Amino acid sequence: MSESTSPSRRTDTREKIIEAAASLIPELGWGDVSSRRVAERAGVNTGVIHYHVGSIGELRRIAAVRKIRTFFLDRIGEAVAQEDPAVAVETMLRALSANDPRDPELLLLHESLVAASRDDELRAEIAGLLAELRQRLCDWFAERGVARPLTVAVTLTAAIDGYLLQRSLDPSLEPGPLIEGLVGLVRQQLAADGS
């Protein structure tokens, strides 16, 4: 097998294409990410894109879902390293608010959510990812004695979505009141469990 067709080289090229698409979505908007633009950004021939990914729609979905997963998992990972659920909630919200509202990761998230309203496959993938994140939080809260872990996980993830959307429109929106409310909810649920 030649070096140009080795599995490692194919994987590297595919990753380069996915990263190029992910970087273009927040720059150009979902609909303006074309095979030609991705090929230019990745430094490959347009035909290589279709060899590695299939269609531009599939490429946008793969790039978006991967980045959204990483965006949330990184912040949840930092938070669940804490033992105290109230501290974990504050850590997560502070990590999310540390990003500039025009940060490419947040713009990609917003572009993807709008696109998901017209793309059933993208909607299903993002919904599955969010369900996985809610379940992970629910399980973690349950392990730490939160009385109603699903209630807290759903409230937290919905609040995060709303906060990120509102902050994109009003960058001066501070997370303090949201942190206070959600930390209060977690502490109340800890007390309800008798912890």
trRosetta pair geometry for C-beta under 8 A, 3 or more apart (Angstrom, degrees):
i j d omega theta_ij theta_ji phi_ij phi_ji
1 5 5.8 -117 -174 86 91 98
1 6 5.7 115 127 -92 118 66
2 5 5.3 67 63 23 86 95
2 6 7.2 -118 100 -39 42 79
3 6 5.6 -28 -148 -13 37 119
3 9 6.3 106 161 -46 62 147
4 9 6.2 -138 -157 128 25 162
5 9 6.9 -85 -90 69 1 127
5 10 6.9 26 -165 -53 47 107
6 9 4.6 89 59 7 85 104
6 10 7.0 -153 92 -6 43 86
7 10 5.7 -56 -146 37 33 111
7 11 6.2 34 155 -20 67 106
8 11 5.8 -55 -149 36 29 112
8 12 6.4 31 152 -20 64 106
9 12 5.6 -51 -147 35 32 114
9 13 6.4 32 154 -18 64 105
10 13 5.8 -55 -149 37 30 110
10 14 6.3 31 153 -19 65 107
10 52 7.2 176 -174 -108 83 102
11 14 5.7 -55 -146 37 30 111
11 15 6.2 31 155 -19 65 107
12 15 5.8 -56 -147 37 28 111
12 16 6.3 31 153 -22 64 106
13 16 5.6 -53 -148 34 32 114
13 17 6.5 33 153 -20 64 105
13 42 7.9 82 -165 166 66 126
13 44 6.5 97 -158 -93 103 146
13 48 6.5 -91 171 172 130 126
13 52 6.2 -144 113 -79 100 148
14 17 5.7 -56 -153 35 32 112
14 18 6.4 29 152 -17 66 106
14 52 4.4 -172 -100 -168 85 128
14 53 7.1 141 -142 -58 89 86
15 18 5.7 -54 -145 37 33 110
15 19 6.2 32 156 -17 66 107
16 19 5.9 -54 -145 39 28 110
16 20 6.3 33 153 -23 63 106
16 42 4.7 114 137 -152 97 102
16 43 7.4 -59 161 46 137 91
16 44 7.1 123 103 -29 124 124
17 20 5.7 -53 -148 33 29 113
17 21 6.6 29 154 -17 63 104
17 38 6.2 54 -159 161 77 117
17 42 4.9 10 -93 -105 54 163
17 44 6.6 -45 -80 31 97 146
17 48 7.3 -154 -77 119 133 98
17 49 5.6 160 -146 -114 135 77
17 52 5.7 134 29 83 157 146
17 53 6.4 -145 122 -27 140 127
17 59 6.8 -80 146 -141 106 124
18 21 5.8 -54 -151 36 32 110
18 22 6.3 32 151 -19 65 108
18 53 7.6 149 -73 -85 82 132
18 59 7.0 -146 -103 -159 62 82
18 62 5.8 -82 -124 116 111 113
18 63 5.0 179 -167 -89 72 85
18 66 6.6 29 170 34 129 157
19 22 5.5 -54 -145 38 32 113
19 23 6.3 29 157 -18 66 106
19 42 7.6 124 68 -101 84 94
19 63 7.6 176 -75 -129 15 107
20 23 6.0 -58 -149 37 29 108
20 24 6.4 24 154 -18 64 111
20 38 4.9 116 113 -158 118 72
20 41 3.8 145 -156 102 110 114
20 42 3.8 -90 -32 -59 155 89
21 24 5.8 -63 -148 37 31 109
21 25 6.6 43 156 -36 66 97
21 33 5.9 84 -150 177 77 135
21 38 5.0 2 -75 -115 79 123
21 41 8.0 162 -53 70 37 139
21 59 5.0 -163 -87 150 162 103
21 60 6.0 -139 178 -92 126 50
21 62 7.7 64 78 72 148 90
21 63 3.9 -145 98 -46 111 160
22 25 6.2 -40 -149 13 31 114
22 63 4.0 -153 -63 -176 79 108
22 64 7.1 173 -111 -69 79 41
22 66 7.1 -78 -83 74 135 108
22 67 5.0 143 -146 -50 125 134
22 108 6.5 15 -166 -124 74 149
23 26 7.4 -66 -169 39 34 94
23 27 6.7 23 147 -12 65 122
23 41 6.5 -175 73 -179 119 146
23 104 7.0 -8 -137 -175 59 148
24 27 5.3 -70 -147 46 40 113
24 28 5.2 -8 175 14 83 118
24 32 7.8 -131 160 102 105 83
24 33 4.6 126 112 -115 120 102
24 37 5.8 123 -140 131 153 120
24 38 6.4 -110 6 -85 153 71
24 41 6.0 -134 -56 -30 115 162
25 28 7.1 -72 -125 51 14 82
25 29 7.4 -23 -169 167 50 7
25 30 6.0 22 -147 -92 91 55
25 33 5.6 -24 -82 -52 62 146
25 60 6.6 122 -89 -145 117 91
25 63 6.6 170 -25 111 131 126
25 64 6.3 129 -104 -82 172 94
25 107 7.7 163 115 117 81 90
25 108 4.9 75 94 -121 122 86
25 111 5.2 174 165 90 99 151
25 112 7.2 28 170 -57 146 86
26 104 4.2 162 67 -150 159 72
26 105 7.6 -39 -57 -32 151 14
26 106 8.0 83 -119 70 133 49
26 107 3.4 95 -140 94 106 118
26 108 4.6 -65 -53 -54 103 73
26 111 6.3 -152 -90 -6 53 137
27 104 7.5 -5 -48 -122 74 109
28 32 3.9 -125 155 92 112 119
28 33 5.7 144 73 -64 127 69
28 37 6.9 17 -35 163 168 164
29 32 4.9 67 65 17 89 109
29 33 7.6 -153 87 -24 44 84
29 111 6.1 -171 -143 -127 49 123
30 33 6.5 -61 -166 12 30 109
30 60 6.4 84 -156 -168 82 142
30 111 4.7 166 -47 173 94 104
30 112 7.2 144 -89 -81 121 41
30 114 6.9 -156 -4 80 141 103
30 115 4.3 -179 -143 -69 165 128
31 115 7.9 177 -49 -101 73 107
32 37 7.4 43 146 -3 75 164
33 37 6.2 -122 -148 76 47 130
33 38 6.5 59 179 -55 88 100
33 56 7.0 172 113 -179 82 110
33 60 5.7 129 84 -94 135 111
34 37 4.8 93 54 9 79 100
34 38 7.0 -146 93 -3 40 87
34 56 6.2 -30 -148 -133 40 155
35 38 5.8 -58 -146 40 30 109
35 39 6.1 33 155 -22 66 108
35 46 5.0 76 140 -154 109 98
35 49 5.0 -178 -148 73 94 154
35 50 7.1 4 -132 -46 140 92
35 56 5.0 -106 -54 -76 83 114
35 59 7.9 116 -96 25 73 154
36 39 5.8 -56 -148 35 27 112
36 40 6.5 28 154 -19 63 105
36 46 5.8 -19 -91 -96 56 124
37 40 5.7 -51 -148 34 33 112
37 41 6.3 30 155 -16 65 107
38 41 5.8 -58 -147 40 32 109
38 42 5.9 16 159 -7 68 114
38 49 5.8 92 96 -106 125 142
38 56 7.4 179 1 -126 139 95
38 59 6.7 3 -109 142 171 151
39 42 6.0 -63 -137 48 26 101
39 43 8.0 -143 169 33 53 6
39 44 5.3 -103 -146 78 74 71
39 45 6.3 -30 -155 152 128 13
39 46 4.4 -71 -51 -81 159 59
39 48 7.1 124 -119 49 100 99
39 49 5.8 -95 -71 -33 92 122
40 43 7.6 24 178 -70 26 39
42 49 7.7 135 41 -80 149 97
44 48 4.3 -89 160 64 124 146
44 49 6.9 140 96 -49 123 76
45 48 4.9 106 64 -12 78 103
46 49 5.9 -44 -168 17 45 114
46 50 7.5 31 147 -7 69 101
47 50 6.0 -58 -157 39 44 106
47 51 6.4 49 146 -24 71 105
48 51 5.4 -53 -149 34 36 117
48 52 6.3 21 158 -9 69 110
49 52 6.3 -70 -151 44 26 99
49 53 5.9 -36 175 34 66 112
49 56 7.4 26 144 -85 135 73
49 59 6.6 -19 -176 -74 106 154
50 53 6.9 -75 -115 60 23 72
50 54 6.4 15 -153 -164 61 10
50 55 7.2 33 -120 -82 84 34
53 58 5.6 174 161 99 93 109
53 59 4.4 59 145 -80 156 93
53 62 6.7 -128 -140 19 116 148
54 58 4.6 20 72 44 116 154
54 59 7.5 -173 58 -41 73 81
55 58 4.7 99 56 6 80 100
55 59 6.9 -141 98 -5 45 87
56 59 5.4 -51 -146 37 36 116
56 60 6.4 39 154 -21 67 101
57 60 5.9 -51 -148 33 30 109
57 61 6.5 30 153 -17 63 106
57 119 7.3 -176 -165 -130 111 134
58 61 5.7 -56 -151 37 33 113
58 62 6.3 32 154 -19 67 106
59 62 5.8 -53 -145 36 30 110
59 63 6.2 26 159 -15 65 109
60 63 5.9 -60 -146 41 28 109
60 64 6.0 24 160 -18 66 112
60 115 7.3 -106 141 170 131 166
60 122 7.9 -28 109 -92 97 132
61 64 6.0 -61 -143 39 25 107
61 65 6.0 16 166 -12 65 112
61 119 7.3 -145 -84 145 110 144
61 121 6.3 -24 -118 113 155 108
61 122 5.0 -131 -114 -91 100 89
61 125 6.3 103 -175 29 107 158
62 65 6.4 -61 -142 40 22 103
62 66 6.2 22 161 -18 61 114
63 66 6.0 -63 -149 37 24 111
63 67 6.4 15 160 -12 63 111
64 67 6.1 -64 -149 40 28 104
64 68 6.1 24 158 -18 67 110
64 108 6.2 -170 -126 172 77 100
64 111 7.6 -125 -115 92 124 96
64 112 4.1 148 -169 -104 133 127
64 115 7.5 -126 -86 60 171 139
64 122 7.0 19 75 -145 141 113
64 126 7.8 -40 127 -74 112 109
65 68 5.8 -53 -140 38 30 110
65 69 6.2 36 157 -23 64 106
65 112 7.8 158 -62 -156 52 144
65 122 7.5 -150 -55 -142 105 71
65 125 4.8 -57 -98 144 141 128
65 126 6.5 -131 -105 -74 88 67
65 129 6.3 -175 -156 -46 92 145
66 69 5.8 -55 -150 34 26 113
66 70 6.5 22 155 -14 62 108
67 70 5.7 -55 -146 40 33 110
67 71 6.1 40 153 -27 66 105
67 105 6.4 -155 169 -132 110 78
67 108 5.4 -24 108 124 146 152
67 109 7.9 -129 114 -62 103 71
68 71 5.5 -50 -146 31 31 117
68 72 6.5 16 161 -5 64 107
68 108 7.3 -143 -63 119 78 104
68 109 5.8 117 -108 -105 95 82
68 112 6.2 -111 -56 76 131 164
68 126 6.5 -8 99 -121 166 92
68 129 6.3 87 107 123 115 161
69 72 6.5 -69 -152 44 25 98
69 73 5.8 15 161 -13 66 119
69 129 5.6 -111 -85 -143 86 130
70 73 5.9 -59 -130 44 26 106
70 74 5.9 31 167 -25 64 108
71 74 6.5 -61 -156 29 17 109
71 75 7.1 2 155 -5 55 110
71 105 5.0 151 -103 -179 122 122
71 109 6.6 -102 78 -66 170 120
72 75 6.0 -65 -152 42 34 104
72 76 5.9 27 157 -15 72 112
72 129 7.6 128 42 155 143 109
72 133 5.4 -38 144 -107 140 147
73 76 5.7 -56 -137 44 31 108
73 77 5.8 40 158 -28 66 107
73 133 7.5 -123 -74 -102 67 103
74 77 5.7 -54 -147 32 24 115
74 78 6.7 25 155 -18 60 103
74 95 7.9 -156 118 163 87 138
75 78 5.9 -49 -151 33 33 110
75 79 6.5 29 152 -17 64 109
75 92 5.4 89 156 -146 99 75
75 95 4.5 168 -133 106 95 133
75 96 5.7 52 -142 -62 156 82
76 79 5.6 -59 -148 40 34 111
76 80 6.0 20 161 -11 72 110
76 92 6.5 27 -97 -116 47 120
76 133 6.5 -156 -54 -149 157 98
76 136 6.7 65 162 107 150 131
76 137 6.8 -103 -139 -72 123 95
77 80 6.4 -58 -135 41 25 98
77 81 6.8 40 156 -34 58 100
78 81 6.0 -52 -165 15 30 118
78 91 5.9 -146 126 151 96 117
78 92 7.2 153 79 -90 94 59
78 95 5.6 126 72 -76 146 156
79 82 6.1 -50 -179 16 46 110
79 88 4.2 87 171 -171 88 79
79 89 7.1 71 -160 -70 129 21
79 91 4.5 163 -110 87 72 110
79 92 3.7 1 -76 -60 145 95
79 95 7.1 -119 -53 11 94 137
80 88 5.9 50 -86 -143 40 132
80 136 7.9 -81 -56 150 157 103
80 137 7.9 -137 -73 -108 119 63
80 140 5.2 -77 -125 -143 122 154
82 85 7.8 152 104 -85 109 19
82 87 4.5 -147 -179 101 146 107
82 88 4.2 -165 64 -74 122 77
82 91 5.7 165 -27 -2 139 149
83 87 7.6 30 59 53 55 129
83 144 7.4 158 176 -121 57 121
84 87 4.0 70 78 11 108 111
84 88 6.6 -175 90 -15 54 84
84 144 7.9 135 -141 -169 22 139
85 88 5.2 -52 -145 34 35 118
85 89 6.5 38 156 -22 67 99
85 140 7.9 147 -107 129 97 92
85 141 5.8 74 -126 -122 138 76
85 144 4.9 154 -49 106 110 147
85 146 5.7 111 -99 -62 176 117
85 152 7.8 13 171 157 136 156
85 186 4.9 -155 120 -174 108 128
85 190 6.6 176 49 -67 125 119
86 89 5.9 -48 -151 31 32 110
86 90 6.7 29 152 -13 62 105
86 183 4.7 71 -159 -153 94 86
86 186 4.7 172 -86 95 71 129
86 187 5.3 33 -83 -61 135 87
86 190 7.4 -67 -38 -14 105 143
87 90 5.8 -56 -151 40 34 110
87 91 6.1 39 151 -24 67 107
88 91 5.6 -53 -145 35 30 114
88 92 6.3 31 156 -20 64 106
88 140 7.8 -146 160 138 166 130
89 92 5.8 -55 -149 35 29 111
89 93 6.4 21 158 -12 64 109
89 156 6.4 -115 -126 -120 105 126
89 179 7.2 148 126 -145 94 70
89 182 5.1 -153 170 127 137 113
89 183 5.5 -180 83 -84 127 67
89 186 5.4 -163 -14 -29 147 150
90 93 6.0 -60 -145 42 30 105
90 94 6.1 27 159 -17 67 110
90 179 5.2 65 -118 -158 78 115
90 183 5.7 24 -57 -78 99 123
91 94 6.0 -60 -145 39 25 108
91 95 6.3 27 155 -21 63 108
92 95 5.8 -57 -150 34 28 111
92 96 6.5 24 154 -16 64 107
92 156 7.7 40 91 -179 149 123
92 160 7.6 -59 140 -93 113 129
93 96 5.7 -53 -146 37 34 110
93 97 6.2 23 158 -12 67 110
93 160 7.2 -136 -101 -99 77 89
93 163 7.4 -3 -142 100 98 173
93 175 5.0 160 155 -180 107 137
93 178 6.3 -170 -153 106 144 110
93 179 5.0 -173 87 -87 150 91
93 182 6.9 144 -48 53 144 145
94 97 5.9 -60 -141 44 31 103
94 98 6.4 48 153 -41 63 99
94 175 6.6 -172 -88 80 50 152
94 179 7.3 40 -52 -92 81 139
95 98 5.7 -43 -153 12 30 119
96 99 6.7 -49 -176 16 39 108
96 160 6.2 -136 -108 -147 173 102
96 163 7.1 81 118 100 135 127
96 164 6.6 -85 174 -76 120 101
96 175 7.5 127 77 -98 94 145
97 163 7.5 -64 -77 153 97 127
97 167 7.1 -151 -122 -112 81 162
97 174 7.5 63 -168 -159 147 44
97 175 4.1 -108 -53 -34 157 133
99 103 4.2 -69 -180 -4 105 158
99 105 6.6 -89 -140 61 149 115
99 106 5.8 148 130 -36 138 121
100 103 4.6 133 62 -52 76 86
100 106 7.9 -143 88 20 55 135
100 171 7.7 -1 -168 -140 66 123
101 106 6.4 -105 -162 102 39 160
101 167 5.0 -150 -101 138 114 87
101 168 4.9 167 -173 -107 106 46
101 171 4.4 -129 11 -103 141 91
102 106 7.3 -145 -153 68 4 119
102 107 6.6 25 -165 -53 50 116
102 168 7.9 116 -73 -139 50 77
102 171 7.8 -25 -22 -90 87 131
103 106 4.6 80 65 11 91 104
103 107 6.9 -166 88 -7 44 87
104 107 5.5 -56 -140 40 34 111
104 108 6.1 39 158 -23 67 103
105 108 5.8 -52 -150 34 28 112
105 109 6.6 33 149 -21 61 103
106 109 5.4 -49 -151 32 36 116
106 110 6.5 34 152 -16 67 103
106 164 6.3 -156 -140 -168 108 109
106 168 6.4 -174 152 -87 124 110
107 110 5.7 -53 -147 38 34 110
107 111 6.1 35 154 -19 67 107
108 111 5.7 -54 -143 39 30 111
108 112 6.1 31 157 -21 64 110
109 112 5.9 -61 -149 37 25 111
109 113 6.5 24 157 -19 63 106
109 164 7.0 -34 106 151 147 145
110 113 5.9 -55 -147 34 30 109
110 114 6.6 28 156 -15 64 104
110 165 7.5 130 -105 -108 102 72
110 168 6.2 106 -73 -121 145 170
111 114 6.0 -59 -154 37 30 108
111 115 6.3 27 152 -16 66 110
112 115 5.6 -56 -144 40 32 111
112 116 6.1 41 153 -30 65 104
112 122 6.9 -146 -169 178 83 124
112 126 6.6 150 144 -83 114 139
113 116 5.5 -46 -146 27 32 118
113 117 7.4 42 152 -28 57 93
113 126 7.1 172 -96 173 65 166
114 117 6.0 -47 -168 15 37 113
115 118 6.2 -74 -167 46 44 97
115 119 5.5 1 153 10 83 124
115 122 5.8 -31 116 111 99 165
116 119 5.9 -75 -120 58 34 88
116 122 4.6 -130 -103 114 73 103
116 123 4.1 123 -178 -83 93 69
116 126 5.3 -53 -103 24 151 143
117 123 7.1 102 -76 -83 24 119
119 122 3.9 43 101 20 119 115
119 123 6.3 163 88 -18 62 85
120 123 5.5 -55 -144 37 31 114
120 124 6.2 31 157 -20 66 106
121 124 5.8 -53 -148 35 29 110
121 125 6.5 27 154 -17 63 107
122 125 5.8 -56 -147 37 32 110
122 126 6.2 24 158 -12 67 107
123 126 6.1 -59 -145 41 27 104
123 127 6.0 28 156 -19 64 111
124 127 5.7 -54 -141 40 28 112
124 128 6.2 32 156 -22 62 107
125 128 5.7 -54 -149 35 28 113
125 129 6.5 30 153 -19 62 105
126 129 5.5 -52 -148 36 34 114
126 130 6.3 32 154 -16 67 105
127 130 5.8 -56 -146 39 31 108
127 131 6.2 33 153 -21 65 106
128 131 5.6 -53 -146 36 30 112
128 132 6.4 34 153 -21 63 104
129 132 5.6 -54 -152 34 31 114
129 133 6.5 29 151 -17 64 104
130 133 5.6 -51 -147 36 35 112
130 134 6.3 37 153 -19 66 103
130 157 6.6 127 -168 174 95 141
131 134 5.7 -51 -146 37 32 112
131 135 6.3 32 154 -19 64 107
132 135 5.8 -56 -147 37 29 110
132 136 6.3 32 153 -22 64 105
133 136 5.6 -51 -146 34 32 113
133 137 6.4 28 155 -14 64 105
133 157 6.4 128 109 -108 112 133
134 137 5.8 -59 -151 40 31 108
134 138 6.0 35 151 -24 67 108
134 150 7.9 50 162 -146 104 69
134 153 4.8 111 -165 147 72 115
134 154 6.1 40 -148 -83 126 60
134 157 5.3 -72 -88 -11 90 156
135 138 5.4 -51 -142 36 32 116
135 139 6.2 33 158 -18 65 104
135 153 7.5 97 -72 162 16 158
136 139 6.0 -54 -149 36 27 109
136 140 6.3 25 153 -17 62 110
137 140 5.6 -58 -146 39 32 111
137 141 6.1 31 157 -18 68 106
137 149 7.8 179 127 176 68 93
137 152 7.6 -133 144 108 109 88
137 153 4.0 147 99 -126 110 103
137 156 6.4 -136 168 70 156 138
137 157 6.9 -180 27 -48 155 107
138 141 5.9 -55 -146 37 27 108
138 142 6.3 29 154 -21 63 108
138 149 4.6 107 -161 135 64 104
138 150 4.9 26 -129 -91 125 59
138 152 7.7 146 -107 67 61 83
138 153 4.0 -69 -66 -16 75 159
139 142 5.6 -55 -149 35 30 114
139 143 6.4 32 153 -21 64 105
139 149 7.3 114 -55 152 13 148
140 143 5.7 -52 -151 32 31 113
140 144 6.7 14 155 -6 63 111
140 149 7.9 163 67 -156 48 125
141 144 5.9 -71 -152 46 32 102
141 146 3.8 -39 172 34 96 142
141 149 3.7 159 92 -134 111 95
141 152 5.2 171 -145 76 164 133
141 153 6.1 -143 6 -53 138 94
141 186 7.7 -120 -132 -131 114 98
141 189 7.8 4 179 115 121 143
142 145 8.0 71 -178 -49 29 15
142 146 6.5 -75 -75 53 32 88
142 149 4.0 -66 -57 -30 77 163
144 190 7.9 -44 130 -104 93 103
145 190 6.1 63 107 -134 99 76
145 193 4.9 168 170 113 84 150
145 195 4.3 100 134 -65 145 138
146 149 4.7 109 84 -85 111 75
146 152 5.5 -58 166 10 145 155
146 186 6.5 -58 -116 -150 120 75
146 189 4.6 30 -164 124 82 123
146 190 6.0 -46 -103 -73 60 66
146 193 6.6 -175 -167 -24 11 144
147 189 4.5 -142 34 -169 91 75
147 190 7.3 -152 -15 -71 88 15
147 192 3.9 -49 -25 92 161 110
147 193 4.0 -159 -70 -56 81 88
148 151 3.8 11 133 24 118 123
148 152 6.2 134 94 -19 75 87
148 189 5.5 -108 35 -133 79 121
148 192 7.5 -2 -9 85 91 145
149 152 5.7 -58 -147 40 33 109
149 153 6.0 32 157 -20 69 108
149 189 7.8 139 -71 161 44 143
150 153 5.7 -54 -142 38 32 111
150 154 6.1 27 161 -15 67 107
151 154 6.2 -58 -145 39 24 105
151 155 6.1 22 158 -16 62 113
151 189 7.4 180 77 -100 115 139
152 155 5.8 -58 -143 41 27 110
152 156 6.0 29 158 -22 64 111
152 185 6.3 159 -117 131 88 111
152 186 6.0 84 -141 -96 134 74
152 189 5.7 -90 -60 7 127 169
153 156 5.8 -56 -144 37 25 112
153 157 6.4 17 162 -12 63 108
154 157 6.2 -59 -143 40 27 103
154 158 6.1 23 160 -14 64 112
155 158 6.0 -61 -145 41 25 108
155 159 6.0 26 157 -21 64 111
155 182 7.2 171 125 -121 107 92
155 185 6.4 -109 110 156 152 164
156 159 5.8 -58 -146 37 26 111
156 160 6.4 28 155 -22 63 105
156 182 6.0 93 -105 -150 80 130
157 160 5.6 -48 -147 32 34 114
157 161 6.6 37 153 -20 63 101
158 161 5.7 -50 -151 33 34 113
158 162 6.4 29 153 -14 65 108
159 162 5.8 -57 -147 41 32 110
159 163 6.0 34 155 -22 67 108
159 178 6.1 152 172 -162 119 112
159 181 7.9 -167 -134 92 149 119
159 182 6.0 -172 86 -76 168 126
160 163 5.7 -55 -143 37 28 111
160 164 6.2 26 159 -18 64 107
161 164 6.1 -60 -150 37 25 107
161 165 6.4 21 155 -15 63 110
162 165 5.8 -59 -148 39 30 110
162 166 6.1 23 159 -14 68 110
163 166 6.0 -59 -143 42 28 106
163 167 5.9 25 159 -18 65 112
163 173 7.4 -171 -160 128 74 132
163 175 6.7 51 -165 -114 140 87
163 178 5.5 37 -93 -111 131 171
164 167 5.9 -56 -140 40 26 110
164 168 6.5 33 156 -26 61 102
165 168 5.9 -53 -154 26 30 112
165 169 7.0 16 152 -7 62 105
166 169 5.9 -64 -157 42 37 105
166 170 6.0 -25 163 37 75 102
166 173 5.6 84 124 -61 101 176
167 170 6.5 -77 -125 71 31 65
167 171 6.3 62 179 -112 72 39
167 173 4.7 -124 -98 62 73 120
168 171 7.7 19 -136 -73 18 72
170 173 4.7 84 100 -33 102 105
174 177 7.3 94 90 5 88 84
175 178 5.2 -70 -164 51 64 111
175 179 5.3 67 139 -30 92 105
176 179 5.7 -59 -144 36 26 111
176 180 6.3 26 159 -20 64 106
177 180 5.6 -52 -146 35 32 114
177 181 6.4 30 157 -17 65 106
178 181 5.9 -56 -149 38 31 109
178 182 6.2 18 160 -9 67 111
179 182 6.2 -64 -141 44 26 101
179 183 5.8 24 163 -17 66 113
180 183 6.1 -57 -139 40 22 107
180 184 6.2 26 157 -21 59 110
181 184 5.7 -59 -152 35 26 114
181 185 6.6 29 151 -21 63 104
182 185 5.4 -45 -148 31 37 115
182 186 6.5 37 153 -17 65 101
183 186 5.7 -52 -149 37 34 111
183 187 6.3 33 153 -18 66 106
184 187 5.8 -55 -144 38 30 109
184 188 6.2 34 155 -22 64 106
185 188 5.7 -55 -149 34 28 113
185 189 6.5 23 154 -15 64 107
186 189 5.8 -59 -149 39 31 108
186 190 6.4 34 151 -21 66 104
187 190 5.5 -51 -148 34 34 114
187 191 6.4 34 153 -18 65 104
188 191 5.8 -55 -150 37 31 110
188 192 6.3 34 150 -24 64 106
189 192 5.4 -46 -142 32 35 116
189 193 6.7 34 156 -18 62 103
190 193 5.9 -60 -156 35 31 108
190 195 4.7 -71 -179 59 85 122
191 194 7.7 53 179 -69 36 19
191 195 7.2 -93 -83 54 26 74
